[in-house]
């Protein structure tokens, strides 16, 4: 009976058992990119931990979920044509602590001071969901 129930769950499309941490982080990254494209600061900030820290590509450092949400609201209001995309090239789950992960990749900027560069991000699993703890962006392209 247990085998039949387990098989039915798998066949029903329940991905609870199938999604890896890597896939979950990639899905979260896609959601942050989509939030930026929609200009939805609240949806973007939903992926930040309360003490989230970002170093922007220009070198500006901002701390805290609320401050970062306000900064994105300003960007969306003041420069409506600007948006960014992050493209992960590597995600590594910590062997020391499976609730921590490192992501690195490239980012693209559109209608802004830089057309892109490289980034790193630290993800932390909290209450079963991957959230951003910190991000570092470096503008390398004109």
C-alpha positions in Angstrom: 0.0 0.0 0.0 2.8 2.4 0.9 4.5 1.7 -2.5 1.3 2.4 -4.4 0.8 5.7 -2.5 4.4 6.8 -3.1 4.0 5.9 -6.8 0.8 7.9 -7.1 2.4 10.9 -5.5 5.3 10.8 -8.0 3.0 10.3 -11.0 0.7 13.1 -9.8 3.5 15.6 -10.5 4.2 16.4 -6.9 7.8 17.7 -7.2 8.4 17.8 -3.4 10.5 14.7 -3.8 12.1 15.6 -7.1 13.3 19.2 -6.9 17.0 19.5 -6.0 18.4 22.5 -4.0 20.2 23.6 -7.2 16.9 23.6 -9.1 15.1 25.4 -6.3 17.8 28.2 -6.3 17.6 28.5 -10.1 13.8 28.8 -9.9 14.2 31.5 -7.2 16.7 33.3 -9.4 14.3 33.2 -12.3 11.6 34.6 -10.0 13.8 37.5 -9.0 14.6 38.3 -12.6 10.9 38.2 -13.4 10.1 40.5 -10.5 12.7 43.0 -11.8 11.3 42.8 -15.3 7.8 43.4 -13.9 9.2 46.3 -11.8 7.8 44.6 -8.6 10.0 45.6 -5.7 7.9 43.7 -3.1 8.1 40.4 -5.1 11.8 40.9 -5.4 12.2 41.7 -1.7 10.3 38.5 -0.8 13.6 36.7 -1.6 15.7 38.8 0.8 16.4 37.8 4.4 15.8 40.6 6.9 19.6 41.3 7.1 20.3 41.0 3.4 23.3 42.9 2.1 24.1 43.9 -1.5 27.1 45.5 -3.1 25.8 46.9 -6.3 27.9 46.9 -9.5 28.7 50.5 -8.9 30.2 49.7 -5.5 27.3 51.1 -3.4 26.5 48.9 -0.4 23.0 48.6 1.0 21.9 46.7 4.0 18.6 45.3 5.1 15.6 43.9 3.3 13.4 47.0 3.8 16.2 49.5 2.6 16.8 47.4 -0.5 13.1 47.2 -1.3 13.0 51.0 -1.1 16.1 51.3 -3.3 14.4 49.1 -6.0 11.2 51.2 -5.7 13.3 54.3 -6.4 15.1 52.6 -9.4 11.8 51.5 -10.9 10.3 55.0 -10.4 13.3 57.1 -11.5 14.5 55.0 -14.4 11.6 53.1 -15.8 13.6 51.8 -18.8 16.3 50.2 -16.6 16.3 46.5 -15.8 18.7 43.8 -14.9 19.1 40.1 -15.5 21.2 37.6 -13.5 22.4 34.4 -15.3 23.7 31.8 -12.9 26.7 29.7 -14.2 27.3 27.8 -11.0 25.5 26.9 -7.8 27.2 25.0 -5.0 25.4 23.7 -2.0 27.6 23.7 1.2 28.8 20.3 2.3 29.3 21.9 5.7 25.7 23.2 6.0 23.1 22.1 3.4 21.1 25.2 4.2 23.7 27.4 2.6 24.6 27.8 -1.0 26.8 29.9 -3.3 25.8 31.1 -6.7 27.9 32.8 -9.3 27.3 34.0 -12.8 27.0 37.0 -15.0 24.6 39.9 -15.0 23.3 42.1 -17.7 22.1 45.7 -17.3 19.8 47.4 -19.8 19.5 51.2 -20.1 21.8 51.8 -17.2 25.4 52.7 -16.3 26.8 49.3 -17.2 25.8 46.6 -19.6 26.9 43.9 -17.2 29.6 42.0 -15.3 29.9 39.2 -12.8 28.2 38.4 -9.5 28.2 36.1 -6.5 25.3 35.4 -4.1 24.9 33.6 -0.8 21.6 31.8 -0.4 20.3 30.5 2.9 17.4 28.1 3.3 14.9 29.4 5.9 11.6 27.8 6.7 12.1 25.5 3.7 12.6 28.3 1.2 15.9 29.6 -0.3 16.4 33.3 0.4 19.2 35.7 -0.4 21.6 36.6 2.4 24.1 38.6 0.3 24.9 39.5 -3.2 28.1 41.1 -4.8 27.9 42.6 -8.3 30.9 44.0 -10.2 30.3 46.1 -13.3 32.8 45.0 -15.9 31.2 46.1 -19.2 30.5 49.6 -20.5 
